[in-house]
Amino acid sequence: MVRVTDHRLLGVKIGTASLAELCAAAQNVFANRRGPFVFACANPHSLVLSRTDTQFRSALEAADVVVADGVGCVWGAKLAGVPVGPRITGSDFFVSVMRTLNESGGRAFFFGSSDAVLDKLTARVHANFPRVATQSLSPPFRPWSDEENERMLAKIRSFEPDVLWVGMTAPKQEKWVADNASRLSTPLIGSIGAVFDYYAGVTRRAPKWICDLGFEWLYRLPREPKRLWKRTFVSAPLFFWHVLRERLLR
């Protein structure tokens, strides 16, 4: 199994590898059919949640790499004096891995979101990565039974994907991956949340120059207030308070 160097921010390991290094790790597990190599993202909201949700914290700990997705993680790491890697978004990793699969002719499974989003997502994937075979599944928008979960796992296993992309909200997606990764023979499993909506064109990403400045959160807030207000006005201040406290205590 591939492992990458990491340091801890609020007790959660954050990888220091570059996007190129992570893609090389992905190529290795594809070539050798090893794994699962589990990829997860961290932002201030998820790190705050992990302080009180022990199952979520364990799921992040079980991942092979957790990247600093939110720019707040990068700022917080600097404040804490923790040398984390560069900001790598779920979208960055997704596109890079899909390019790699397209070169070799791989297989990708999309698990999560709605049928409407999955239809748009796979249509764009087929246009941009024509050599990647795909299959998708939208799980119930409610807690599902063990029997339902087993049927969904059976469908994923039968497709034999090189990569399983999981697009649910955190911490639901990370917990599901931690509980089920060992029951799949998939080399790479990536929890990438809202990337399904972005790549499908259902939710617009901020222009690149706004992302480069670190203000994507400000662009998204008025467009997704119901989902993001708590992250912005509750989790973000708590995150920086805990980071500052950690720095002072150390």
Secondary structure, DSSP 8 states (H G I E B T S, - for coil): -----EEEETTEEEE---HHHHHHHHHHHHHHT---EEEEEE-HHHHHHHHH-HHHHHHHHHSSEEEE-SHHHHHHHHHHT--------HHHHHHHHHHHHHHHT-EEEEEES-HHHHHHHHHHHHHH-TT-EEEEE---SS---HHHHHHHHHHHHHH--SEEEEES-TTHHHHHHHHHGGG---SEEEE-TTHHHHHHTSS----HHHHHHT-HHHHHTTTSHHHHHHIIIIIHHHHHHHHHHHHHH-
